[in-house]
Amino acid sequence: MSAAQPERAAAGGREGLAAGRAASRAASALPVQIDRTSSLPLPVQLAGALREAIDASLVRPGEAVPATRELSRRLGVARGVVVAAYEQLIAEGYLAASQGRGTLVHPDLARTHVEGEDRAVAEVVDAAGPSALDAETTTEQGLRGEASPAPLAPGVPITDGVVGSAWRAAWRMAAADVAVAEVVAPLGDPVLRREISEHLRRMRGTSRAASDVLVTAGTRDGLWLLLTALGTTRGRNLVVGVEDPGLPSLRGAASRAGASIVALPADGEGLDTARLPDGVLDAVIVTPSHQYPLGGSLPLARRRALLAWARRNGVVIIEDDFDSELRYTGTPLPTLAALDDPDTGVVVLLGTFSRTITPALSAGYLLAPAGLRARIEPVRRDLGATVSSVVQSALAGYLSSGALRRHTARMLRRYAARRDLVSERLAGAASVRVRPMDGGLHAVIEFSGAAASARRREAAAVALTEASGLGVQALGRYWQRADRDAGMAGLVIGVGGDDDAAFDAALLRLRAILDEV
């Protein structure tokens, strides 16, 4: 039976619909790349990429692979290419065509799940004392807040689709199940750690054990925890490299942790790995999947160069994966951590649910290889957990229901519509370029022309947008180096916020300002 036949046989049945939904979710996350410059035929490339994904447990025995039409659409290849690859893998025993369920990873394949993993995670629930830092718990009312953010403020997500039956059920269950006298596990609720591990496998192409996951109160909490652990073991103040341009708040957080900051040049493709210094840094903070603010994705050659440089210099790579799941053009890129060794690696991944769910949750995670985790865990045990048991239990329930994947898919469509609206409203503005947007919660508007003139225009535009309450940021504020590229002047705007009409009105006001300055 060919790979296409089960899809036709499944049409019209409830099992077929379920398989279609599972395939759609898999298609959005499966880390498959096609190299059109390679001499290898496309079906051979695709079959090889799928074999690697299955061998790495990114897709597990019995799970559906994407439907042939869906995967061909995402990869931009003929459907026959996908059918040929699937038929080859069926012949090899990697895949199986199942009546009513579509094409699956063969159920008889040996699983790579380590038997003792669940027990290892459960053992972290020890007799640690109360948390030294209390994170806020959240309710449905916490999503709404007392003050609305500015309509074009960068980093503000769309949250009005979060509260639904799965969200309410998760909170009801958490409130009923968590014991009043329960001590919060310092490394995180074991159930939530397993769910985050599964989330990373499905959504970020990163297959790691749940024991590698620590629950945090978000990116800054994870960064502070890691830098504290590294500083303790090295016995001195750290020297940390940050992308330039980059987020001023991350520079500030690292500085407040006692680190000295070194600006590292970045360009449209992310961190410039050819200009990394040897023998200077203890750690480097990078955004390889979606550089902030320029938006580039670090190419594979630079990723490998960064890993080799870090291993050679004993540098810890801190991967800030702040909004990489919100990629609405093409397939989400796998994390840098996916290329690293789970035992002796150098990459620590920081993630947050503030962008995909809501900032009111104040919850995230840290993913570290065993060697680095051995330094981090004692610090967390000494200080205690930063996220309450109720929040962790509710988040675990929400993740296990699959609601976050469905919510993310809906939000991607809305963010893509916002991106199109930005291009439409700003089209034709004089000496203005909207940089390409593949995903995320912000857009960059670049001013062309002479450098001095562009900087004056940036200052004038920011002053007028502040007076209008738009929340727009100057592009220049994201640079730290005094010798930054003087031609990069412009604005950074957000594409989030719940009110579509207010967003459109703010864009029209911004266009009027751009025409004025």
VENSULDA-V402625 format. One record per residue. N is the residue number from 1. SS is DSSP state (alpha for helix, beta for strand, coil for the rest). OMEGA is omega as a letter, one per 30 degrees, with the letter a starting at -180 (NA if undefined). Layout:
<<N | SS | OMEGA> <N | SS | OMEGA>>
//
This chain:
<<1 | coil | a> <2 | coil | a> <3 | coil | a> <4 | coil | a> <5 | alpha | l> <6 | alpha | a> <7 | alpha | l> <8 | alpha | a> <9 | alpha | a> <10 | alpha | a> <11 | coil | l> <12 | coil | a> <13 | coil | l> <14 | alpha | l> <15 | alpha | l> <16 | alpha | l> <17 | alpha | l> <18 | alpha | l> <19 | alpha | l> <20 | alpha | l> <21 | alpha | l> <22 | alpha | l> <23 | alpha | l> <24 | alpha | l> <25 | alpha | l> <26 | alpha | a> <27 | alpha | a> <28 | alpha | a> <29 | alpha | a> <30 | coil | a> <31 | coil | a> <32 | coil | l> <33 | coil | l> <34 | coil | l> <35 | coil | a> <36 | coil | l> <37 | coil | a> <38 | coil | l> <39 | coil | l> <40 | coil | l> <41 | coil | a> <42 | alpha | l> <43 | alpha | l> <44 | alpha | l> <45 | alpha | a> <46 | alpha | l> <47 | alpha | l> <48 | alpha | l> <49 | alpha | l> <50 | alpha | l> <51 | alpha | a> <52 | alpha | a> <53 | alpha | l> <54 | alpha | l> <55 | alpha | l> <56 | coil | l> <57 | coil | l> <58 | coil | l> <59 | coil | a> <60 | coil | l> <61 | coil | l> <62 | coil | l> <63 | coil | l> <64 | beta | l> <65 | coil | a> <66 | coil | l> <67 | coil | a> <68 | alpha | l> <69 | alpha | a> <70 | alpha | a> <71 | alpha | l> <72 | alpha | l> <73 | alpha | a> <74 | alpha | a> <75 | alpha | a> <76 | coil | l> <77 | coil | l> <78 | coil | a> <79 | alpha | l> <80 | alpha | l> <81 | alpha | a> <82 | alpha | l> <83 | alpha | a> <84 | alpha | l> <85 | alpha | a> <86 | alpha | a> <87 | alpha | l> <88 | alpha | a> <89 | alpha | l> <90 | alpha | l> <91 | alpha | a> <92 | alpha | a> <93 | coil | l> <94 | coil | a> <95 | beta | l> <96 | beta | l> <97 | beta | a> <98 | beta | l> <99 | coil | l> <100 | coil | a> <101 | coil | a> <102 | beta | a> <103 | beta | a> <104 | beta | l> <105 | beta | a> <106 | coil | a> <107 | coil | a> <108 | coil | l> <109 | coil | l> <110 | coil | l> <111 | coil | l> <112 | coil | l> <113 | coil | a> <114 | coil | a> <115 | coil | a> <116 | coil | a> <117 | alpha | a> <118 | alpha | l> <119 | alpha | a> <120 | alpha | l> <121 | alpha | a> <122 | alpha | a> <123 | coil | a> <124 | coil | l> <125 | coil | a> <126 | coil | a> <127 | coil | l> <128 | coil | a> <129 | coil | a> <130 | coil | a> <131 | coil | l> <132 | coil | l> <133 | coil | a> <134 | coil | l> <135 | coil | l> <136 | coil | l> <137 | coil | a> <138 | coil | l> <139 | coil | l> <140 | alpha | l> <141 | alpha | a> <142 | alpha | l> <143 | alpha | a> <144 | coil | l> <145 | coil | a> <146 | coil | a> <147 | coil | l> <148 | coil | l> <149 | coil | l> <150 | coil | a> <151 | coil | l> <152 | coil | l> <153 | coil | l> <154 | coil | l> <155 | coil | a> <156 | coil | a> <157 | coil | l> <158 | coil | a> <159 | coil | a> <160 | coil | l> <161 | coil | a> <162 | coil | a> <163 | coil | l> <164 | coil | a> <165 | alpha | a> <166 | alpha | l> <167 | alpha | a> <168 | alpha | a> <169 | alpha | a> <170 | alpha | a> <171 | alpha | l> <172 | alpha | a> <173 | alpha | a> <174 | alpha | a> <175 | alpha | a> <176 | alpha | a> <177 | alpha | a> <178 | coil | a> <179 | coil | a> <180 | coil | a> <181 | coil | a> <182 | coil | l> <183 | coil | a> <184 | coil | l> <185 | coil | a> <186 | coil | a> <187 | coil | l> <188 | coil | l> <189 | coil | a> <190 | alpha | l> <191 | alpha | l> <192 | alpha | l> <193 | alpha | l> <194 | alpha | a> <195 | alpha | l> <196 | alpha | l> <197 | alpha | l> <198 | alpha | l> <199 | alpha | l> <200 | alpha | l> <201 | alpha | a> <202 | alpha | a> <203 | alpha | a> <204 | alpha | l> <205 | coil | a> <206 | coil | a> <207 | coil | l> <208 | coil | a> <209 | coil | l> <210 | alpha | l> <211 | alpha | l> <212 | alpha | a> <213 | beta | l> <214 | beta | l> <215 | beta | l> <216 | beta | l> <217 | coil | l> <218 | coil | a> <219 | alpha | a> <220 | alpha | l> <221 | alpha | l> <222 | alpha | l> <223 | alpha | l> <224 | alpha | l> <225 | alpha | a> <226 | alpha | a> <227 | alpha | l> <228 | alpha | l> <229 | alpha | a> <230 | alpha | l> <231 | alpha | l> <232 | alpha | a> <233 | alpha | a> <234 | alpha | l> <235 | coil | l> <236 | coil | l> <237 | coil | a> <238 | coil | l> <239 | beta | a> <240 | beta | l> <241 | beta | l> <242 | beta | l> <243 | beta | l> <244 | beta | g> <245 | coil | l> <246 | coil | a> <247 | coil | l> <248 | alpha | a> <249 | alpha | l> <250 | alpha | l> <251 | alpha | a> <252 | alpha | a> <253 | alpha | l> <254 | alpha | l> <255 | alpha | l> <256 | alpha | l> <257 | coil | l> <258 | coil | a> <259 | coil | l> <260 | beta | a> <261 | beta | l> <262 | beta | l> <263 | beta | a> <264 | beta | a> <265 | beta | l> <266 | beta | l> <267 | beta | a> <268 | coil | l> <269 | coil | l> <270 | beta | a> <271 | beta | l> <272 | coil | a> <273 | alpha | l> <274 | alpha | a> <275 | alpha | l> <276 | coil | a> <277 | coil | l> <278 | coil | l> <279 | coil | a> <280 | coil | a> <281 | coil | l> <282 | coil | a> <283 | beta | l> <284 | beta | l> <285 | beta | a> <286 | beta | l> <287 | coil | a> <288 | coil | a> <289 | coil | l> <290 | coil | a> <291 | coil | a> <292 | coil | g> <293 | coil | a> <294 | coil | l> <295 | coil | a> <296 | coil | l> <297 | coil | a> <298 | coil | l> <299 | coil | a> <300 | alpha | a> <301 | alpha | l> <302 | alpha | l> <303 | alpha | l> <304 | alpha | l> <305 | alpha | l> <306 | alpha | l> <307 | alpha | a> <308 | alpha | l> <309 | alpha | a> <310 | alpha | l> <311 | alpha | a> <312 | alpha | a> <313 | alpha | a> <314 | coil | a> <315 | coil | l> <316 | beta | l> <317 | beta | l> <318 | beta | a> <319 | beta | l> <320 | beta | a> <321 | coil | a> <322 | coil | a> <323 | coil | a> <324 | coil | l> <325 | coil | a> <326 | coil | l> <327 | beta | a> <328 | coil | l> <329 | coil | a> <330 | coil | a> <331 | coil | l> <332 | coil | a> <333 | coil | l> <334 | coil | a> <335 | coil | l> <336 | alpha | l> <337 | alpha | l> <338 | alpha | l> <339 | alpha | a> <340 | coil | l> <341 | coil | a> <342 | coil | a> <343 | coil | a> <344 | coil | a> <345 | coil | a> <346 | coil | a> <347 | beta | l> <348 | beta | a> <349 | beta | l> <350 | beta | l> <351 | beta | a> <352 | beta | l> <353 | coil | a> <354 | coil | a> <355 | coil | a> <356 | coil | l> <357 | coil | l> <358 | coil | l> <359 | alpha | a> <360 | alpha | a> <361 | alpha | a> <362 | coil | a> <363 | coil | l> <364 | beta | a> <365 | beta | l> <366 | beta | l> <367 | beta | a> <368 | beta | l> <369 | coil | a> <370 | alpha | a> <371 | alpha | l> <372 | alpha | l> <373 | alpha | l> <374 | alpha | l> <375 | alpha | a> <376 | alpha | a> <377 | alpha | l> <378 | alpha | l> <379 | alpha | l> <380 | alpha | l> <381 | alpha | l> <382 | alpha | a> <383 | alpha | l> <384 | coil | a> <385 | coil | l> <386 | coil | l> <387 | coil | a> <388 | coil | l> <389 | alpha | a> <390 | alpha | l> <391 | alpha | a> <392 | alpha | a> <393 | alpha | l> <394 | alpha | l> <395 | alpha | l> <396 | alpha | l> <397 | alpha | a> <398 | alpha | l> <399 | alpha | a> <400 | alpha | a> <401 | coil | a> <402 | coil | a> <403 | alpha | a> <404 | alpha | l> <405 | alpha | l> <406 | alpha | l> <407 | alpha | l> <408 | alpha | l> <409 | alpha | l> <410 | alpha | a> <411 | alpha | l> <412 | alpha | l> <413 | alpha | l> <414 | alpha | l> <415 | alpha | l> <416 | alpha | l> <417 | alpha | l> <418 | alpha | l> <419 | alpha | a> <420 | alpha | l> <421 | alpha | l> <422 | alpha | a> <423 | alpha | a> <424 | alpha | a> <425 | alpha | a> <426 | alpha | l> <427 | coil | l> <428 | coil | l> <429 | coil | a> <430 | coil | l> <431 | coil | a> <432 | beta | l> <433 | beta | l> <434 | beta | a> <435 | coil | a> <436 | coil | a> <437 | coil | l> <438 | coil | a> <439 | beta | l> <440 | coil | a> <441 | coil | a> <442 | beta | l> <443 | beta | l> <444 | beta | l> <445 | beta | a> <446 | beta | l> <447 | beta | l> <448 | coil | a> <449 | coil | a> <450 | coil | a> <451 | alpha | a> <452 | alpha | l> <453 | alpha | l> <454 | alpha | l> <455 | alpha | l> <456 | alpha | l> <457 | alpha | l> <458 | alpha | a> <459 | alpha | a> <460 | alpha | a> <461 | alpha | l> <462 | alpha | l> <463 | alpha | a> <464 | alpha | l> <465 | alpha | l> <466 | alpha | l> <467 | alpha | l> <468 | coil | l> <469 | coil | a> <470 | coil | l> <471 | coil | a> <472 | coil | l> <473 | beta | l> <474 | beta | l> <475 | alpha | a> <476 | alpha | a> <477 | alpha | a> <478 | alpha | l> <479 | coil | l> <480 | coil | a> <481 | coil | l> <482 | coil | a> <483 | coil | a> <484 | coil | l> <485 | coil | a> <486 | coil | a> <487 | coil | a> <488 | coil | l> <489 | beta | a> <490 | beta | a> <491 | beta | l> <492 | beta | a> <493 | beta | l> <494 | beta | l> <495 | coil | l> <496 | coil | a> <497 | coil | a> <498 | coil | a> <499 | coil | a> <500 | alpha | a> <501 | alpha | l> <502 | alpha | l> <503 | alpha | a> <504 | alpha | l> <505 | alpha | l> <506 | alpha | l> <507 | alpha | l> <508 | alpha | l> <509 | alpha | l> <510 | alpha | l> <511 | alpha | l> <512 | alpha | l> <513 | alpha | l> <514 | alpha | l> <515 | alpha | a> <516 | alpha | a> <517 | coil | NA>>
//
